Each structure stands twice: as C-alpha cells, then as structure tokens.
Amino acid sequence: MASISYNRVILVGRLTRDPEVRYTASGTQVSSFTLAVDRPVAGSDTQNTDFIPIVTFGKLAEFVSTYLTKGRLVLVEGSLRIRKWQNQLGETRRITEVWADTVRFMETKKAVEAMTNNITETEITDVFDQTTAEETPPEDLFDSFDEPSESDEPPF
C-alpha cells in the first residue's frame, strides 16, 4: 500500500534582516533569511510572532539576494525540511527550515518607495487604498470556510 504525504508551506511575513548569501561546493548560490510571521493567540486580541528560517537555491537565491531587504513583505512557498548534523563535540543538532521554491513581493513598488522615503503611515495607507477592481478579492471568497475554533489544538 502506498503512503500518501504532502509537504507544502505557504507563509506571508517580513524579512527580519537582509538575506545571507553563500555558495555550495559546486558553486550554486544559496540565500537564507528569516521571515517574521504573526499568528493570533486563541481567545485574545494579541498575536505572537514566529521567526521562520527560509532557504533558497540557484536563480531564486540570486533574485532574493538582489531584491529582498530587511522589512520587505513577501509570500514564500516551499517545503518544510529538518536538517541534522553533528557539531564539533559530536552532538546531533537539528534545524527546521523552509526550502522555498517561490518568493513573491506582497507590496507595491510605491509602498516600498514610500517606506524608504519616510512617508507617513497615512500616506502609505493611501497608496494601498488605490487598488483596481481586479485586485480586490470577491466578497464571497471566504464563505466556504468554517469559523475558527477557540482552541489552537488541531482537530485530530
């Protein structure tokens, strides 16, 4: 019997620092960065922030190192990986990270320019409010989803 599994991660968040660039022994570029992703706390109006390590390879790594900077809002798609290695003391270490295969900007060029030119929050909001009808999601987009439960626990 074949097992069924699916490993797909989609995150939206902001870079906590500029991407770090390194190269594999074969010369492939690897760019890494950390994504700050907010999640709501059940039964509260507050949010917690998770800091998720993201790794990109090849052409995507070149794109990331060229165009992404600290504070940029991006969407990342990829798969969850758990890397294991032994340190110099022989202890096994692990890191959970997302190996991205897609990275997309989630802000308009105007909004990014506004932030880099220290324009006020009101002016930035005005930039985001200037969307076309095609950019506005349909009103019934979330009608088919169930209401969230009061618990953070999975339903299984």
Secondary structure by P-SEA (a helix, b strand, c coil): cbbbbbbbbbbbbbbcccbbbbbcccbbbbbbbbbbbbbbcccccbbbbbbbbbbbccaaaaaaaccccccccbbbbbbbbbbbbbccccbbbbbbbbbccbbbbcccaaaaaaaaacccaaaaaaaaaccccccccccccccccccccccccccc
